[in-house]
Structure formats: structure tokens, C-alpha cells
């Protein structure tokens, strides 16, 4: 009897020893997993910090002062010469065409139909977004890999197009897109939708007729 009990005791000890080994292995695996996770978190933190610091540096380039652009005189539009008549009133005497035969038109004189047409075609959420239509941007990004639209889908809003047209910043890079987005948001924060639409409609090509 004593012998049998002793054998059983040795078996129990052997069994416990196996459990201890498994527990030791699991603890070791756990430490490895935690270490890898911590390394990943630290790496992601460094990456995010780098991106934030880079964006902060780019933010200075994201300001966009429209006062620096004398649009009516710098875009080579038509110059109108006025002369004073016998009644002391000024009347149009001659028009000197620039590159394009066009004159600046204030937003109050632009037909609503024309405004609505461009908004419907170019940027249907123009009145709602704050410079960037993220839904459209995501759609354009996906469409560049998977053709989900019947035609070419652009992601730039009217505000972004205005920024690009004025700065002539055509660099094909992620940094250029970030600058464009920041400038567009700056415009939206500092100027009215009507002003942005006026500038846009007066600076886009409308034909080259004489």
C-alpha cells in the first residue's frame, strides 16, 4: 500500500511539473507578445509625433492671404478705358483685351443659374463643407485603384481648385495635396462662400473668344 501511494505521488509531481512548464512557456510567450505590442505602440507614437510635427511645420504654409493677389489687375483681363463726356459723366471709351476677352464680374452680378451649374458639376456639397469634401476625396482615392465611377472622379472642391489655380502649385506629391487642403480650409475660415465662388468663377478659363 505504501508503495502504491508513493508511485501515485510521483505521478502527481510529474503532472504538476508539466503544468509548471506549460505555464512558464505561456508566461514567456506573454512577455514576448507584450514586448512586441509595446514596441509597436512606441513606434506608432513616434510616427504619429513625426507626422504631427511635419503638419505643424506645413501649417505655416497653409495660410492663404487673398490680399496678396490683385486678381483683377494680375490675371491679364480686359482693361476698360473711360472718358468724361460733355455732361461730366464717365462713359466707356475702349476695351483693351488681355490674354482673354473678359472683365471681372462681382458675385451679385453672376446669374444664380451659372453658380448652381458649376456647384452641381464641380462640387455639389460646396455650401456644406469647410474647404474639403472628405467623402469625395475618399471616393477619388478608391477610384484611382478600383474603377467605381463611370467617369473620372476628381476629389478637389471648388475652394481647392481656386487655390491650385492661383498658386500654380502643380507638384504631384502628398505634400502639395496637404498644402492645398490647409490653404483651402484657411480660405473657408477667413472668407465667405460667395467670395470664394466669385474668385473661382472669375479665374477659371471660360473660352478665348475675341
C-alpha positions as a Markdown table, in Angstrom:
| # | Residue | x | y | z |
|---|---|---|---|---|
| 1 | Unk | 0.0 | 0.0 | 0.0 |
| 2 | Unk | 2.7 | 2.4 | 0.9 |
| 3 | Unk | 4.5 | 1.6 | -2.4 |
| 4 | Unk | 1.4 | 2.3 | -4.5 |
| 5 | Unk | 0.8 | 5.6 | -2.7 |
| 6 | Unk | 4.4 | 6.6 | -3.3 |
| 7 | Unk | 4.1 | 5.9 | -7.1 |
| 8 | Unk | 0.9 | 7.9 | -7.3 |
| 9 | Unk | 2.6 | 10.8 | -5.5 |
| 10 | Unk | 5.4 | 10.7 | -8.1 |
| 11 | Unk | 2.9 | 10.7 | -10.9 |
| 12 | Unk | 1.2 | 13.8 | -9.4 |
| 13 | Unk | 4.5 | 15.5 | -9.1 |
| 14 | Unk | 5.3 | 14.7 | -12.7 |
| 15 | Unk | 2.0 | 16.1 | -13.8 |
| 16 | Unk | 2.5 | 19.3 | -11.8 |
| 17 | Unk | 5.9 | 19.7 | -13.3 |
| 18 | Unk | 4.4 | 19.5 | -16.8 |
| 19 | Unk | 1.8 | 22.2 | -15.9 |
| 20 | Unk | 4.6 | 24.4 | -14.5 |
| 21 | Unk | 6.5 | 24.0 | -17.8 |
| 22 | Unk | 3.4 | 25.0 | -19.8 |
| 23 | Unk | 2.8 | 28.0 | -17.5 |
| 24 | Unk | 6.4 | 29.0 | -17.9 |
| 25 | Unk | 6.2 | 28.8 | -21.7 |
| 26 | Unk | 2.9 | 30.8 | -21.7 |
| 27 | Unk | 4.4 | 33.4 | -19.5 |
| 28 | Unk | 7.4 | 33.7 | -21.8 |
| 29 | Unk | 5.1 | 34.0 | -24.8 |
| 30 | Unk | 3.0 | 36.6 | -23.0 |
| 31 | Unk | 6.1 | 38.6 | -22.2 |
| 32 | Unk | 7.2 | 38.4 | -25.9 |
| 33 | Unk | 3.7 | 39.5 | -27.1 |
| 34 | Unk | 3.6 | 42.4 | -24.6 |
| 35 | Unk | 7.1 | 43.5 | -25.7 |
| 36 | Unk | 6.2 | 43.4 | -29.3 |
| 37 | Unk | 3.0 | 45.4 | -28.6 |
| 38 | Unk | 4.9 | 48.0 | -26.6 |
| 39 | Unk | 7.5 | 48.3 | -29.4 |
| 40 | Unk | 4.6 | 48.7 | -31.9 |
| 41 | Unk | 2.9 | 51.4 | -29.7 |
| 42 | Unk | 6.1 | 53.3 | -29.2 |
| 43 | Unk | 6.9 | 53.1 | -33.0 |
| 44 | Unk | 3.4 | 54.3 | -33.8 |
| 45 | Unk | 3.7 | 57.1 | -31.3 |
| 46 | Unk | 7.0 | 58.2 | -32.8 |
| 47 | Unk | 5.4 | 58.0 | -36.3 |
| 48 | Unk | 2.3 | 60.0 | -35.2 |
| 49 | Unk | 4.5 | 62.5 | -33.5 |
| 50 | Unk | 6.6 | 62.9 | -36.6 |
| 51 | Unk | 3.6 | 63.4 | -38.8 |
| 52 | Unk | 2.1 | 65.9 | -36.3 |
| 53 | Unk | 5.4 | 67.9 | -36.2 |
| 54 | Unk | 5.6 | 67.8 | -40.0 |
| 55 | Unk | 2.0 | 69.0 | -40.3 |
| 56 | Unk | 2.7 | 71.8 | -37.8 |
| 57 | Unk | 5.6 | 72.9 | -39.9 |
| 58 | Unk | 3.4 | 72.8 | -43.0 |
| 59 | Unk | 0.7 | 74.7 | -41.3 |
| 60 | Unk | 2.6 | 77.9 | -41.8 |
| 61 | Unk | 2.5 | 77.3 | -45.5 |
| 62 | Unk | -1.3 | 76.7 | -45.2 |
| 63 | Unk | -2.2 | 80.4 | -44.7 |
| 64 | Unk | -3.5 | 82.0 | -47.8 |
| 65 | Unk | -4.0 | 85.8 | -47.8 |
| 66 | Unk | -6.1 | 86.8 | -50.7 |
| 67 | Unk | -5.0 | 90.4 | -50.3 |
| 68 | Unk | -1.7 | 89.3 | -51.8 |
| 69 | Unk | -3.5 | 88.6 | -55.1 |
| 70 | Unk | -4.6 | 91.6 | -57.0 |
| 71 | Unk | -6.8 | 89.4 | -59.1 |
| 72 | Unk | -8.4 | 92.0 | -61.3 |
| 73 | Unk | -5.1 | 93.5 | -62.5 |
| 74 | Unk | -2.9 | 90.5 | -62.4 |
| 75 | Unk | -4.9 | 88.0 | -64.4 |
| 76 | Unk | -4.4 | 89.8 | -67.8 |
| 77 | Unk | -8.1 | 90.6 | -68.2 |
| 78 | Unk | -9.6 | 93.2 | -70.4 |
| 79 | Unk | -8.9 | 96.8 | -69.5 |
| 80 | Unk | -11.7 | 99.3 | -69.9 |
| 81 | Unk | -10.9 | 102.9 | -70.6 |
| 82 | Unk | -13.4 | 105.5 | -69.5 |
| 83 | Unk | -13.6 | 109.2 | -70.7 |
| 84 | Unk | -15.5 | 112.1 | -69.3 |
| 85 | Unk | -18.3 | 113.3 | -71.7 |
| 86 | Unk | -19.7 | 116.8 | -72.1 |
| 87 | Unk | -22.1 | 116.1 | -69.2 |
| 88 | Unk | -19.3 | 115.4 | -66.8 |
| 89 | Unk | -20.1 | 111.7 | -66.7 |
| 90 | Unk | -17.7 | 108.9 | -67.4 |
| 91 | Unk | -18.5 | 106.5 | -70.2 |
| 92 | Unk | -16.8 | 103.5 | -71.7 |
| 93 | Unk | -14.4 | 104.6 | -74.5 |
| 94 | Unk | -12.4 | 101.5 | -75.4 |
| 95 | Unk | -11.6 | 98.0 | -74.2 |
| 96 | Unk | -8.1 | 96.7 | -74.4 |
| 97 | Unk | -8.1 | 92.9 | -74.5 |
| 98 | Unk | -5.7 | 90.9 | -72.4 |
| 99 | Unk | -5.0 | 87.2 | -72.9 |
| 100 | Unk | -8.7 | 86.7 | -72.6 |
| 101 | Unk | -11.6 | 89.0 | -73.5 |
| 102 | Unk | -13.1 | 89.1 | -70.1 |
| 103 | Unk | -13.9 | 91.5 | -67.3 |
| 104 | Unk | -14.3 | 90.9 | -63.6 |
| 105 | Unk | -17.9 | 90.3 | -62.5 |
| 106 | Unk | -19.0 | 90.6 | -58.9 |
| 107 | Unk | -20.9 | 87.7 | -57.3 |
| 108 | Unk | -24.0 | 89.9 | -57.1 |
| 109 | Unk | -24.0 | 90.1 | -61.0 |
| 110 | Unk | -23.4 | 86.5 | -61.7 |
| 111 | Unk | -26.6 | 84.6 | -62.5 |
| 112 | Unk | -27.7 | 82.1 | -59.9 |
| 113 | Unk | -28.1 | 79.6 | -62.7 |
| 114 | Unk | -24.5 | 79.8 | -63.6 |
| 115 | Unk | -23.4 | 79.5 | -59.9 |
| 116 | Unk | -25.7 | 76.5 | -59.4 |
| 117 | Unk | -24.5 | 74.8 | -62.6 |
| 118 | Unk | -20.8 | 75.0 | -61.5 |
| 119 | Unk | -21.6 | 73.8 | -58.0 |
| 120 | Unk | -23.7 | 70.9 | -59.3 |
| 121 | Unk | -20.9 | 69.8 | -61.7 |
| 122 | Unk | -17.8 | 70.6 | -59.7 |
| 123 | Unk | -18.7 | 70.5 | -56.1 |
| 124 | Unk | -22.2 | 69.7 | -55.1 |
| 125 | Unk | -21.5 | 70.0 | -51.4 |
| 126 | Unk | -19.8 | 73.4 | -51.7 |
| 127 | Unk | -22.2 | 75.1 | -49.4 |
| 128 | Unk | -21.8 | 72.5 | -46.7 |
| 129 | Unk | -18.1 | 71.5 | -46.5 |
| 130 | Unk | -15.3 | 73.6 | -44.9 |
| 131 | Unk | -13.0 | 73.5 | -47.9 |
| 132 | Unk | -12.5 | 69.8 | -48.3 |
| 133 | Unk | -15.1 | 67.2 | -49.2 |
| 134 | Unk | -13.7 | 64.2 | -47.4 |
| 135 | Unk | -16.3 | 61.8 | -48.8 |
| 136 | Unk | -15.5 | 62.9 | -52.3 |
| 137 | Unk | -11.7 | 62.8 | -51.6 |
| 138 | Unk | -12.0 | 59.2 | -50.3 |
| 139 | Unk | -14.1 | 58.2 | -53.3 |
| 140 | Unk | -11.5 | 59.7 | -55.7 |
| 141 | Unk | -8.7 | 57.8 | -53.8 |
| 142 | Unk | -10.6 | 54.5 | -54.1 |
| 143 | Unk | -11.5 | 55.1 | -57.7 |
| 144 | Unk | -7.8 | 55.5 | -58.5 |
| 145 | Unk | -7.3 | 51.8 | -57.6 |
| 146 | Unk | -10.8 | 50.4 | -58.3 |
| 147 | Unk | -13.0 | 51.9 | -61.0 |
| 148 | Unk | -16.2 | 52.6 | -59.1 |
| 149 | Unk | -17.3 | 55.5 | -61.2 |
| 150 | Unk | -18.4 | 55.5 | -64.8 |
| 151 | Unk | -16.3 | 58.7 | -65.5 |
| 152 | Unk | -13.2 | 60.2 | -63.9 |
| 153 | Unk | -14.0 | 61.4 | -60.4 |
| 154 | Unk | -12.0 | 64.3 | -59.0 |
| 155 | Unk | -11.6 | 64.9 | -55.3 |
| 156 | Unk | -10.9 | 68.6 | -55.3 |
| 157 | Unk | -13.5 | 71.1 | -54.2 |
| 158 | Unk | -14.1 | 74.5 | -55.8 |
| 159 | Unk | -12.1 | 76.0 | -53.0 |
| 160 | Unk | -9.2 | 73.6 | -53.6 |
| 161 | Unk | -9.4 | 74.3 | -57.4 |
| 162 | Unk | -9.2 | 78.0 | -56.6 |
| 163 | Unk | -6.1 | 77.5 | -54.5 |
| 164 | Unk | -4.4 | 75.5 | -57.2 |
| 165 | Unk | -5.3 | 78.0 | -60.0 |
| 166 | Unk | -3.9 | 80.9 | -58.0 |
| 167 | Unk | -0.7 | 79.3 | -56.7 |
| 168 | Unk | 0.0 | 77.3 | -59.8 |
| 169 | Unk | 1.3 | 74.7 | -57.4 |
| 170 | Unk | 1.1 | 71.6 | -59.7 |
| 171 | Unk | 3.6 | 69.4 | -57.9 |
| 172 | Unk | 2.3 | 65.8 | -57.9 |
| 173 | Unk | 3.0 | 64.8 | -54.3 |
| 174 | Unk | 1.4 | 64.2 | -51.0 |
| 175 | Unk | 3.0 | 67.4 | -49.6 |
| 176 | Unk | 1.4 | 69.5 | -52.3 |
| 177 | Unk | -2.0 | 68.0 | -51.5 |
| 178 | Unk | -1.6 | 68.7 | -47.8 |
| 179 | Unk | -0.7 | 72.3 | -48.6 |
| 180 | Unk | -3.7 | 72.6 | -50.8 |
| 181 | Unk | -6.0 | 71.2 | -48.2 |
| 182 | Unk | -4.7 | 73.5 | -45.5 |
| 183 | Unk | -5.0 | 76.5 | -47.8 |
| 184 | Unk | -8.5 | 75.6 | -48.7 |
| 185 | Unk | -9.5 | 75.3 | -45.1 |
| 186 | Unk | -7.8 | 78.6 | -44.3 |
| 187 | Unk | -9.8 | 80.3 | -47.1 |
| 188 | Unk | -13.1 | 78.8 | -45.8 |
| 189 | Unk | -12.3 | 80.0 | -42.3 |
| 190 | Unk | -11.5 | 83.6 | -43.3 |
| 191 | Unk | -13.7 | 84.3 | -46.3 |
| 192 | Unk | -17.3 | 83.8 | -47.3 |
| 193 | Unk | -18.6 | 81.2 | -49.7 |
| 194 | Unk | -19.8 | 83.9 | -52.0 |
| 195 | Unk | -16.3 | 85.5 | -52.2 |
| 196 | Unk | -14.7 | 82.1 | -52.9 |
| 197 | Unk | -17.2 | 81.4 | -55.6 |
| 198 | Unk | -16.7 | 84.9 | -57.1 |
| 199 | Unk | -13.0 | 84.4 | -57.3 |
| 200 | Unk | -13.3 | 80.9 | -58.7 |
| 201 | Unk | -15.7 | 81.9 | -61.5 |
| 202 | Unk | -13.6 | 84.9 | -62.4 |
| 203 | Unk | -10.3 | 82.9 | -62.6 |
| 204 | Unk | -11.2 | 79.7 | -64.4 |
| 205 | Unk | -10.9 | 79.6 | -68.2 |
| 206 | Unk | -14.2 | 80.5 | -69.9 |
| 207 | Unk | -13.0 | 80.4 | -73.6 |
| 208 | Unk | -10.7 | 82.5 | -75.7 |
| 209 | Unk | -13.1 | 84.3 | -77.9 |
| 210 | Unk | -12.3 | 87.9 | -79.0 |
